[in-house]
């Protein structure tokens, strides 16, 4: 395993295998998660701290880590690592390390990878920051001019895609362009009111299935942002990344909402995670601030949609009454009072407690 240097220039010339003499790559990943877990409980300036962690994650993923090739590659590499179990232990550990760490942390602390670390999500936050300043939220939604703008952008990109397909042979690995075209189209349809936001998110399952199918079929589809991880010329990945940034100026974190396969998987795991953000109805004044502060619209009337939450803590930080808080649901479940046995179900010889 000797991947070539990435165009951004890795700090180290070769990947670091945790079982082959050094643990630098794994240590970098664990450091990111430990930083998040240590500071996510901060009460002041937490969102500014999150921005700092996102900048740090850019450095780690683009300049240190070799085993991540984007959201598609993480799924593909994890499946490849499973095939090596029992035959090449160190290489298997190398490819499985990042997915396993993310899965373990998700079970214990929720999807902090999505909200604090993921480079693709962090890039969308940049376009989201621009959107909030260029196109402040309006109660009636986007203006007609803005809707026409995204419709023109969608048509232009799809036309370019058709033109490229006619001029050159498109490979399966360039299929990320089709994800980009679908993303623009979905944003256009959602903003126009043709389709609803929440049901559209089920397409993430289709995206996950498509990547799983291509992986087991030994076909490679490069991820958005893949161009930053490899030295191969990958204009398809770069163009898809640009499309995701453009789409994020119209629908905040649109890739995370509609098409991210890893996000769907992590959202499913979050249903069983130990830590969740929960609402204390006795403190809620129904101001709606939490609804508008969530970039992925995972909150409605203070109720968190667990599978959509990315654990960015923005809702907690913006709540003036502290009605939203992190809750250990595993400990909460273990403290629930057990129902007393009825006389019909009482074990013979056992006395009912008073």
Steps between C-alpha positions, in 0.01 A plus 500: 500500500689799371251762381652790313518844650180697479491830315469682830813320623478259791717575801619140491606317184342165585189396689550404862375155590409469864639147515807562284727709716309825563158629594511854365197471273280330760626739768396795283147365462464420868635845585223662295229306680655558841512874431131498404397297804707719732366835379145414391393563859628857489231754579649810339605558138437134417415573135822696453687206655324269255626711209851462636461122518375496141811688385714252691315210336580644156868481586480146638299355213672684215860492627533196731237231443529266202222252581210740432396562139177686570156378605482244218853380559445454873220252429697327224818481708314364800352218291843431351650482848241241600611276214856508635409386852675170564755539221670839533436628849702822493361606161149406610540711812629789288190512278252427781648737758328823394148355446521300826610803703216710358244225567622451859495873577151527346367232734654671802464871421280537193591614145769750600698398191229651277457818700860574598752309289382390153684707233205485259265635767750769599526620138121533489512713813713749305233532230235508772679794663496682166132420448400643838669828409413523132150353524364557851217259589155625398171376647360447150812316378727590209402773258407425139838632387681260731288207383574590139868519590517145635287373211745656252797354693338155496424519127852625422666220697280228350565640151876499571473141621324394180758685291788332684336161451479564126858627469682238709444154638362525852627240745314354796739676735378833362145425614529751784398752231159333489471541879577868448236538230244324718586726794440818301175362364378399846582844644309664215195278550498539878531879484226518236270299728465212253635247752530512879830522685455218753376221267775589252761404759414135444711524186805468726407134535503467120840668496631258764366204304659624178844537659468161671406338168792657312740401779401131503504506118862624508406829336637828630299821523714787624363721773452872508819653649687187379734724298646628828597151617675361192759603245291376206351764276133491602305788341168317557552504877611864496197604294263306727652672802438837338138399435457405868632841602258675262206288616589583862437869434136418419427210740721481808700176512301369206743212436461384861122525475431321173784289364776423753510119539724510806268755661205263459694217663615719790146636543371145533763420764413819688162348587689265731774735624555579865491881477217695340368855506159501667235761581379589849143609422463671838768753401406545133325827412436397135705790361614296199864610520623141509309422180674780308846444652528144367673496160361156411145579620504208741271682746132578477325675789787405727481129421826350368489261206768266630601351166556849353684661793874557449578594860638845418343637824380818326146450633629467858716810466215713361235388751441785745314285754738200500212278397730290279781298654718195447350195666648158568205291381667173599528611863151649479358169381670304776346730763145456377286337772417139428128411499383297795385147422125452502342218702432314174871500405639451852744213540366240750647559843606858421350782704392826339687800632294770657 
